[in-house]
Amino acid sequence: MEPKRTDKELLGKGIQRMAISLIFMFVSPVIIHSAFKNQDHPYYYLVLVLGLLGASFAIFMAFRGLKTIMDAIFGKKQNP
């Protein structure tokens, strides 16, 4: 039986998703901090929601990137 090979294209896609997640992990807290520093500004809630959505997106992309990398290394799970 031949050993499974790593799917390099899928691995690249997973690393790209992790890079997007990393960017949002740094940008989102800055946006949230900026919103809390300017609570009297009329756009306070809009900026806060934008920061929270960015943080949620970072977490989502991290999980999705890890799953993609695992699929590239170990192969997709087969349904019986």
C-alpha positions in Angstrom: 0.0 0.0 0.0 1.3 3.4 -1.0 1.6 6.0 1.7 -0.6 9.1 1.4 1.0 12.2 0.0 0.3 15.7 1.2 -2.0 17.7 -1.0 0.2 20.8 -1.6 -2.5 22.9 -3.2 -4.9 22.2 -0.3 -2.0 22.9 2.2 -1.4 26.3 0.6 -5.1 27.1 0.9 -5.0 26.3 4.6 -1.9 28.4 5.2 -3.6 31.3 3.3 -6.6 31.0 5.6 -4.4 31.0 8.6 -2.6 34.1 7.4 -6.0 35.9 6.9 -6.9 34.8 10.4 -3.6 36.2 11.8 -4.2 39.6 10.2 -7.7 39.8 11.7 -6.4 38.7 15.1 -4.2 41.8 15.2 -6.6 44.3 13.5 -9.8 43.4 15.4 -8.5 44.2 18.9 -7.2 47.5 17.7 -10.6 48.4 16.3 -12.4 47.3 19.5 -9.9 49.3 21.6 -10.5 52.3 19.4 -14.2 52.0 19.9 -14.0 51.8 23.7 -11.7 54.9 23.7 -14.3 56.9 21.8 -17.6 55.9 23.5 -19.1 59.4 23.1 -18.6 59.3 19.3 -21.8 58.8 17.3 -20.3 55.8 15.4 -19.3 54.0 18.6 -21.6 51.1 18.1 -20.8 50.7 14.5 -17.1 50.5 15.1 -17.6 48.2 18.1 -19.7 45.8 16.0 -17.2 46.0 13.2 -14.4 45.0 15.6 -16.4 42.2 17.1 -17.3 40.8 13.7 -13.7 40.9 12.7 -12.7 39.0 15.8 -15.4 36.4 15.1 -14.2 36.1 11.6 -10.6 35.6 12.8 -11.7 32.7 15.0 -13.7 31.2 12.2 -10.9 31.4 9.7 -8.4 29.9 12.2 -10.6 26.8 12.7 -11.3 26.5 9.0 -7.6 26.9 8.2 -6.6 24.2 10.7 -9.2 21.9 9.3 -8.0 22.5 5.7 -4.4 21.9 6.8 -5.4 18.6 8.5 -7.3 17.5 5.4 -4.2 18.2 3.3 -1.8 16.3 5.5 -4.0 13.3 6.5 -6.6 13.2 3.7 -10.3 13.9 3.8 -12.4 11.7 6.1 -14.2 9.0 4.1 -17.8 8.3 4.9 -18.6 4.6 5.1 
